[in-house]
Amino acid sequence: MKAILNRLINHESISSEEAKEVLVNISKGAYNQSQIASFLTVYMMRNITLQELRGFREALLELCIPVDLSDYNTIDLCGTGGDGKDTFNISTLASFVTAGAGIHVAKHGNYGVSSACGSSNVMEYLGVKFSNNPDFLKLSIEKAGICILHAPLFHPAMKNVAPIRRELGVKTFFNMLGPMVNPAFPNNQMVGVFNLELLRLYAYLYQNTNINYSIVHALDGYDEISLTGNTKIVTNRQEQMLSPQDLGLDNLDQNSIHGGNSIESAAKIFLNVISGHGTEAQQNVVCANAGLAIATVKGMSHRDGFELAKESLISGKAKKSLETLIQLSKN
């Protein structure tokens, strides 16, 4: 590790193979906490290269506990986090709206590290059981249209990193990796990233896979479609700039999509929105993201996907999906 750190500190990069080896060694407990923290810190000081990102991704996918959900043509809606915006749980809500629209969702998530409340924090608070049991996950998809893949249950190799990430409390390259290492290997992905450089790296990586993808970055810094301005979207087929007006909407004020500062307040917002009692801004931003996910799977226009998302939310289908998942968790 010392040799690798010296090279990185001297602004050199490492190869995919070396990056992969470092993560495998971390999983084996080969390095002490100071070395791991130093390694993470380097990537806060400079951009990650495509080769390094590829190596890290390959390592985590090889080390994970996989779950076969290939019968369900799933999509994952997942943001990198790390945008510092502290929005409410937009992608998690959008996941239930997508499920309510009849699309199978395999939602990969974790506790918040760089935000007040991550996807897993809200799900746990609301009574959703975390499991890596394939039978339970398949039952969840069949009954609720969605299953929750709580990252620590599928990536035990990263247990040596989790406490360091918590103590650092800022985004690390693990934020970049989260959406890329879904253990269900979904056929479809809608991914939000926190800057344009990462959008470019994701696009390079994903174009060499069989994944049907949409990668988004709002130009004012959000790792999702924020509707506060324009959003860059890259898919298998095209690159485009989305404005709120393209969905028949006005620009939102940033304060209107701010989230709860605690798990309790975030969960309250979550329940309000999914019950159809959210503000117009909250409902529109959730449906804009769910709409792109629906459009990605169905091969339709974003505008049509947005209309299906609104129907899922307003009709109560999204809420039913959540209620069914919570009920299954009690059995």
LOBA-782912 format. One record per residue (C-alpha): residue number from 1; residue in one letter; chain; x negated, y, z. Coordinates in steps of 0.05 Angstrom, whole numbers, m for minus. Layout:
// residues N
<bami NUM; A; A; <X; Y; Z>>
...
//
This chain:
// residues 331
<bami 1; M; A; <0; 0; 0>>
<bami 2; K; A; <m57; 48; 16>>
<bami 3; A; A; <m83; 44; m56>>
<bami 4; I; A; <m13; 56; m84>>
<bami 5; L; A; <m1; 116; m37>>
<bami 6; N; A; <m68; 147; m56>>
<bami 7; R; A; <m50; 142; m130>>
<bami 8; L; A; <19; 172; m119>>
<bami 9; I; A; <m8; 228; m77>>
<bami 10; N; A; <m57; 243; m134>>
<bami 11; H; A; <4; 252; m180>>
<bami 12; E; A; <m6; 186; m216>>
<bami 13; S; A; <54; 141; m230>>
<bami 14; I; A; <59; 66; m221>>
<bami 15; S; A; <82; 13; m270>>
<bami 16; S; A; <149; m23; m268>>
<bami 17; E; A; <113; m86; m242>>
<bami 18; E; A; <79; m47; m186>>
<bami 19; A; A; <143; m12; m166>>
<bami 20; K; A; <179; m79; m164>>
<bami 21; E; A; <123; m110; m123>>
<bami 22; V; A; <126; m53; m71>>
<bami 23; L; A; <200; m64; m60>>
<bami 24; V; A; <192; m139; m54>>
<bami 25; N; A; <136; m128; m3>>
<bami 26; I; A; <180; m79; 36>>
<bami 27; S; A; <233; m133; 39>>
<bami 28; K; A; <182; m182; 67>>
<bami 29; G; A; <162; m134; 121>>
<bami 30; A; A; <92; m127; 92>>
<bami 31; Y; A; <86; m52; 108>>
<bami 32; N; A; <94; m12; 172>>
<bami 33; Q; A; <147; 43; 180>>
<bami 34; S; A; <98; 100; 169>>
<bami 35; Q; A; <76; 70; 103>>
<bami 36; I; A; <148; 61; 80>>
<bami 37; A; A; <166; 132; 102>>
<bami 38; S; A; <106; 160; 64>>
<bami 39; F; A; <125; 121; 2>>
<bami 40; L; A; <196; 148; 4>>
<bami 41; T; A; <170; 219; 17>>
<bami 42; V; A; <127; 219; m46>>
<bami 43; Y; A; <189; 213; m88>>
<bami 44; M; A; <221; 273; m54>>
<bami 45; M; A; <161; 314; m78>>
<bami 46; R; A; <161; 293; m150>>
<bami 47; N; A; <206; 262; m203>>
<bami 48; I; A; <211; 187; m210>>
<bami 49; T; A; <190; 158; m277>>
<bami 50; L; A; <232; 112; m320>>
<bami 51; Q; A; <184; 54; m308>>
<bami 52; E; A; <186; 64; m233>>
<bami 53; L; A; <262; 67; m232>>
<bami 54; R; A; <266; 5; m275>>
<bami 55; G; A; <219; m33; m229>>
<bami 56; F; A; <257; m13; m166>>
<bami 57; R; A; <323; m33; m198>>
<bami 58; E; A; <297; m101; m221>>
<bami 59; A; A; <270; m115; m151>>
<bami 60; L; A; <336; m99; m116>>
<bami 61; L; A; <378; m139; m166>>
<bami 62; E; A; <332; m199; m158>>
<bami 63; L; A; <333; m193; m82>>
<bami 64; C; A; <408; m182; m74>>
<bami 65; I; A; <461; m234; m56>>
<bami 66; P; A; <500; m236; m121>>
<bami 67; V; A; <575; m246; m126>>
<bami 68; D; A; <608; m271; m190>>
<bami 69; L; A; <669; m229; m208>>
<bami 70; S; A; <659; m237; m282>>
<bami 71; D; A; <730; m263; m292>>
<bami 72; Y; A; <759; m195; m274>>
<bami 73; N; A; <724; m146; m322>>
<bami 74; T; A; <710; m99; m263>>
<bami 75; I; A; <687; m27; m261>>
<bami 76; D; A; <648; 7; m205>>
<bami 77; L; A; <657; 82; m191>>
<bami 78; C; A; <597; 104; m153>>
<bami 79; G; A; <557; 168; m144>>
<bami 80; T; A; <485; 173; m124>>
<bami 81; G; A; <501; 221; m67>>
<bami 82; G; A; <446; 269; m50>>
<bami 83; D; A; <478; 329; m84>>
<bami 84; G; A; <484; 366; m18>>
<bami 85; K; A; <556; 387; m34>>
<bami 86; D; A; <593; 351; 22>>
<bami 87; T; A; <655; 338; m19>>
<bami 88; F; A; <711; 293; 7>>
<bami 89; N; A; <706; 220; m15>>
<bami 90; I; A; <725; 232; m87>>
<bami 91; S; A; <695; 170; m120>>
<bami 92; T; A; <725; 124; m67>>
<bami 93; L; A; <794; 155; m75>>
<bami 94; A; A; <785; 151; m151>>
<bami 95; S; A; <770; 77; m143>>
<bami 96; F; A; <838; 64; m111>>
<bami 97; V; A; <873; 107; m163>>
<bami 98; T; A; <837; 66; m218>>
<bami 99; A; A; <859; 1; m184>>
<bami 100; G; A; <930; 28; m180>>
<bami 101; A; A; <928; 38; m255>>
<bami 102; G; A; <915; m36; m265>>
<bami 103; I; A; <839; m35; m273>>
<bami 104; H; A; <799; m83; m230>>
<bami 105; V; A; <748; m46; m186>>
<bami 106; A; A; <686; m74; m152>>
<bami 107; K; A; <667; m14; m108>>
<bami 108; H; A; <595; m13; m84>>
<bami 109; G; A; <585; 33; m25>>
<bami 110; N; A; <547; 47; 39>>
<bami 111; Y; A; <548; 90; 101>>
<bami 112; G; A; <531; 163; 90>>
<bami 113; V; A; <457; 179; 94>>
<bami 114; S; A; <451; 249; 64>>
<bami 115; S; A; <525; 266; 74>>
<bami 116; A; A; <571; 270; 134>>
<bami 117; C; A; <613; 210; 113>>
<bami 118; G; A; <598; 157; 61>>
<bami 119; S; A; <647; 110; 27>>
<bami 120; S; A; <636; 54; 78>>
<bami 121; N; A; <647; 101; 137>>
<bami 122; V; A; <718; 118; 112>>
<bami 123; M; A; <735; 47; 92>>
<bami 124; E; A; <713; 20; 160>>
<bami 125; Y; A; <752; 74; 197>>
<bami 126; L; A; <815; 57; 158>>
<bami 127; G; A; <809; m16; 176>>
<bami 128; V; A; <779; m47; 113>>
<bami 129; K; A; <738; m109; 129>>
<bami 130; F; A; <669; m115; 98>>
<bami 131; S; A; <652; m184; 72>>
<bami 132; N; A; <606; m218; 23>>
<bami 133; N; A; <651; m280; 20>>
<bami 134; P; A; <667; m290; m54>>
<bami 135; D; A; <736; m320; m39>>
<bami 136; F; A; <756; m258; 1>>
<bami 137; L; A; <729; m211; m52>>
<bami 138; K; A; <766; m247; m107>>
<bami 139; L; A; <830; m248; m66>>
<bami 140; S; A; <822; m172; m55>>
<bami 141; I; A; <816; m160; m130>>
<bami 142; E; A; <875; m205; m145>>
<bami 143; K; A; <922; m175; m93>>
<bami 144; A; A; <897; m103; m86>>
<bami 145; G; A; <861; m93; m152>>
<bami 146; I; A; <797; m73; m115>>
<bami 147; C; A; <744; m103; m70>>
<bami 148; I; A; <693; m66; m28>>
<bami 149; L; A; <620; m87; m33>>
<bami 150; H; A; <587; m58; 29>>
<bami 151; A; A; <514; m52; 7>>
<bami 152; P; A; <479; m78; 70>>
<bami 153; L; A; <515; m145; 65>>
<bami 154; F; A; <488; m156; m5>>
<bami 155; H; A; <420; m124; 1>>
<bami 156; P; A; <391; m155; 65>>
<bami 157; A; A; <322; m144; 37>>
<bami 158; M; A; <330; m69; 51>>
<bami 159; K; A; <340; m77; 126>>
<bami 160; N; A; <269; m51; 137>>
<bami 161; V; A; <287; 13; 100>>
<bami 162; A; A; <355; 30; 129>>
<bami 163; P; A; <332; 58; 196>>
<bami 164; I; A; <279; 100; 162>>
<bami 165; R; A; <330; 129; 113>>
<bami 166; R; A; <376; 145; 171>>
<bami 167; E; A; <320; 180; 209>>
<bami 168; L; A; <298; 220; 148>>
<bami 169; G; A; <370; 240; 135>>
<bami 170; V; A; <355; 266; 65>>
<bami 171; K; A; <363; 237; m4>>
<bami 172; T; A; <310; 187; m26>>
<bami 173; F; A; <302; 145; m89>>
<bami 174; F; A; <349; 95; m57>>
<bami 175; N; A; <404; 146; m72>>
<bami 176; M; A; <384; 140; m145>>
<bami 177; L; A; <387; 65; m142>>
<bami 178; G; A; <453; 54; m105>>
<bami 179; P; A; <499; 55; m165>>
<bami 180; M; A; <451; 14; m207>>
<bami 181; V; A; <447; m47; m161>>
<bami 182; N; A; <519; m70; m154>>
<bami 183; P; A; <514; m144; m134>>
<bami 184; A; A; <575; m161; m177>>
<bami 185; F; A; <539; m138; m240>>
<bami 186; P; A; <603; m105; m265>>
<bami 187; N; A; <616; m100; m340>>
<bami 188; N; A; <636; m27; m334>>
<bami 189; Q; A; <608; 30; m293>>
<bami 190; M; A; <624; 103; m281>>
<bami 191; V; A; <564; 134; m247>>
<bami 192; G; A; <554; 204; m220>>
<bami 193; V; A; <483; 231; m212>>
<bami 194; F; A; <456; 292; m176>>
<bami 195; N; A; <415; 324; m232>>
<bami 196; L; A; <405; 325; m307>>
<bami 197; E; A; <337; 292; m304>>
<bami 198; L; A; <368; 231; m270>>
<bami 199; L; A; <425; 231; m320>>
<bami 200; R; A; <372; 224; m375>>
<bami 201; L; A; <336; 167; m338>>
<bami 202; Y; A; <402; 130; m325>>
<bami 203; A; A; <421; 137; m398>>
<bami 204; Y; A; <354; 107; m421>>
<bami 205; L; A; <361; 49; m372>>
<bami 206; Y; A; <434; 35; m387>>
<bami 207; Q; A; <428; 36; m462>>
<bami 208; N; A; <385; m27; m456>>
<bami 209; T; A; <439; m65; m418>>
<bami 210; N; A; <506; m96; m437>>
<bami 211; I; A; <543; m49; m390>>
<bami 212; N; A; <599; m5; m415>>
<bami 213; Y; A; <582; 60; m380>>
<bami 214; S; A; <599; 133; m369>>
<bami 215; I; A; <547; 175; m332>>
<bami 216; V; A; <567; 243; m306>>
<bami 217; H; A; <535; 305; m276>>
<bami 218; A; A; <570; 370; m262>>
<bami 219; L; A; <524; 427; m285>>
<bami 220; D; A; <533; 464; m219>>
<bami 221; G; A; <502; 405; m182>>
<bami 222; Y; A; <556; 354; m166>>
<bami 223; D; A; <546; 279; m174>>
<bami 224; E; A; <617; 273; m201>>
<bami 225; I; A; <667; 310; m245>>
<bami 226; S; A; <679; 370; m199>>
<bami 227; L; A; <724; 412; m244>>
<bami 228; T; A; <687; 473; m215>>
<bami 229; G; A; <654; 481; m283>>
<bami 230; N; A; <628; 440; m341>>
<bami 231; T; A; <607; 367; m334>>
<bami 232; K; A; <557; 331; m378>>
<bami 233; I; A; <581; 261; m395>>
<bami 234; V; A; <538; 207; m429>>
<bami 235; T; A; <570; 142; m452>>
<bami 236; N; A; <552; 83; m496>>
<bami 237; R; A; <582; 120; m554>>
<bami 238; Q; A; <569; 194; m545>>
<bami 239; E; A; <546; 253; m505>>
<bami 240; Q; A; <595; 308; m490>>
<bami 241; M; A; <608; 369; m447>>
<bami 242; L; A; <674; 366; m409>>
<bami 243; S; A; <708; 430; m385>>
<bami 244; P; A; <769; 430; m338>>
<bami 245; Q; A; <808; 461; m396>>
<bami 246; D; A; <797; 397; m436>>
<bami 247; L; A; <844; 363; m386>>
<bami 248; G; A; <892; 421; m386>>
<bami 249; L; A; <866; 447; m319>>
<bami 250; D; A; <836; 512; m291>>
<bami 251; N; A; <768; 515; m259>>
<bami 252; L; A; <769; 497; m185>>
<bami 253; D; A; <737; 537; m129>>
<bami 254; Q; A; <681; 497; m95>>
<bami 255; N; A; <713; 505; m26>>
<bami 256; S; A; <776; 469; m51>>
<bami 257; I; A; <740; 403; m57>>
<bami 258; H; A; <697; 407; 6>>
<bami 259; G; A; <702; 346; 51>>
<bami 260; G; A; <710; 331; 124>>
<bami 261; N; A; <651; 345; 170>>
<bami 262; S; A; <665; 282; 209>>
<bami 263; I; A; <690; 211; 194>>
<bami 264; E; A; <757; 227; 227>>
<bami 265; S; A; <769; 290; 185>>
<bami 266; A; A; <745; 255; 122>>
<bami 267; A; A; <793; 197; 134>>
<bami 268; K; A; <850; 247; 146>>
<bami 269; I; A; <836; 280; 79>>
<bami 270; F; A; <832; 211; 47>>
<bami 271; L; A; <900; 189; 73>>
<bami 272; N; A; <931; 256; 55>>
<bami 273; V; A; <907; 252; m17>>
<bami 274; I; A; <923; 179; m29>>
<bami 275; S; A; <993; 189; 0>>
<bami 276; G; A; <1006; 243; m52>>
<bami 277; H; A; <1002; 300; m1>>
<bami 278; G; A; <934; 327; m22>>
<bami 279; T; A; <926; 397; m51>>
<bami 280; E; A; <932; 405; m126>>
<bami 281; A; A; <857; 414; m130>>
<bami 282; Q; A; <843; 350; m91>>
<bami 283; Q; A; <891; 309; m133>>
<bami 284; N; A; <864; 337; m198>>
<bami 285; V; A; <791; 324; m182>>
<bami 286; V; A; <806; 252; m160>>
<bami 287; C; A; <848; 239; m223>>
<bami 288; A; A; <795; 270; m268>>
<bami 289; N; A; <744; 219; m242>>
<bami 290; A; A; <792; 161; m242>>
<bami 291; G; A; <816; 181; m311>>
<bami 292; L; A; <746; 174; m339>>
<bami 293; A; A; <738; 106; m306>>
<bami 294; I; A; <805; 83; m336>>
<bami 295; A; A; <785; 111; m404>>
<bami 296; T; A; <717; 76; m400>>
<bami 297; V; A; <749; 8; m390>>
<bami 298; K; A; <807; 18; m438>>
<bami 299; G; A; <769; 54; m493>>
<bami 300; M; A; <819; 112; m493>>
<bami 301; S; A; <812; 187; m489>>
<bami 302; H; A; <795; 219; m422>>
<bami 303; R; A; <859; 260; m427>>
<bami 304; D; A; <901; 196; m433>>
<bami 305; G; A; <862; 164; m375>>
<bami 306; F; A; <875; 226; m333>>
<bami 307; E; A; <950; 220; m345>>
<bami 308; L; A; <948; 146; m324>>
<bami 309; A; A; <909; 165; m262>>
<bami 310; K; A; <960; 218; m242>>
<bami 311; E; A; <1016; 167; m251>>
<bami 312; S; A; <979; 117; m207>>
<bami 313; L; A; <970; 169; m152>>
<bami 314; I; A; <1039; 202; m154>>
<bami 315; S; A; <1077; 136; m160>>
<bami 316; G; A; <1044; 108; m98>>
<bami 317; K; A; <1008; 51; m134>>
<bami 318; A; A; <940; 76; m110>>
<bami 319; K; A; <966; 78; m38>>
<bami 320; K; A; <995; 8; m45>>
<bami 321; S; A; <926; m16; m67>>
<bami 322; L; A; <895; 12; m3>>
<bami 323; E; A; <950; m15; 42>>
<bami 324; T; A; <943; m84; 11>>
<bami 325; L; A; <868; m84; 22>>
<bami 326; I; A; <877; m63; 95>>
<bami 327; Q; A; <929; m118; 105>>
<bami 328; L; A; <883; m171; 74>>
<bami 329; S; A; <829; m148; 122>>
<bami 330; K; A; <873; m165; 181>>
<bami 331; N; A; <887; m237; 159>>
//
